[in-house]
Amino acid sequence: MGRLSAMVALNPDELERAYVTIVRELRDGDFDRPAQGWSAEHIAAHVALNNDFLTAAARDVLAGGSARYNNETAVDIDQLGAYASKFPVLGDLGDDVARSATDLAAAFGDLVVADPDAELDVVIHHDGRIVRDGRASLIELIEGNATYHLSMHLDQLLSLRPAR
């Protein structure tokens, strides 16, 4: 493995396990629909799409391509609604998040072995503005996605639980 391999914080199994809680919550359902902002469906669609974009980037790098990552589609509420509408119930969307996590973990594992030093051009949109625009480590981006980014969206999802 390359020089960054010692800096990899997660292994593929840990990365995939990071999604277990959000998937379980999505399968359980019972969320309020907020007057503003993202619904549980939007959050789930965002997580699945974001995972898929990162998986595609990793597979492109592994195939010798010049991958880019741009999350613009994964934060557009209309795109998220369209994606979520493909699933009859929230639990099915939860299953799709699980599928996307499995795919991402597999691509991550291959990337750690083949090209742990891979970098790519990254554009990250948040709240209607670009918060990151430049080169980044793909390994670090994927790990950040499965840790602090996922944790933020789990908290967002849990805040939609009805008061008991």
C-alpha positions, 0 to 999 in steps of 0.5 A: 500500500502507498504512503497514506495507507497508515493514515486510513482511519476506517477499514471497509467493514467499519465504513459499511457498519457506520451506516447501520444506525441511519438505515435502522432509523429509516426502516423504523420510520415515524418522522415528522415532515418539517415545515421547512428543510429536508424531510426524512426522505430527502435526508435518505436520498442525499445520503444514498446519492452522495455515497453513489457519487463517491463510489463512482469517483473511486471506481473511475480512479481505479479504472485510470480515469480523472474523477471529479466529485461535485455534490450539487445534485445531492443537495438539490431538494428537487433532485432529492425528491425525485430520487426518493419518489422511486421508493414506495416507502421510507424503509425501501429508501433505507434499504437503498442507503444500505446498498449504497453503503455496501457499494461504497465500502467495496470501492473504498477497500479497492481504493485503499489497496490500489491507490490510497494517495488518489486525489480529485477535484472536489466541489462541495455545496452546502446551504446554497453556497460552495464551501469547498472547491479544490483538490482533496484526498479521495480516501479522506473524503470517503472517510469524512462522508462516513463519519462526521457527514453521516453523523450530522445527517443522523442527528438531522434525521433524529430531530424529525422524530415526533416528541414523545 
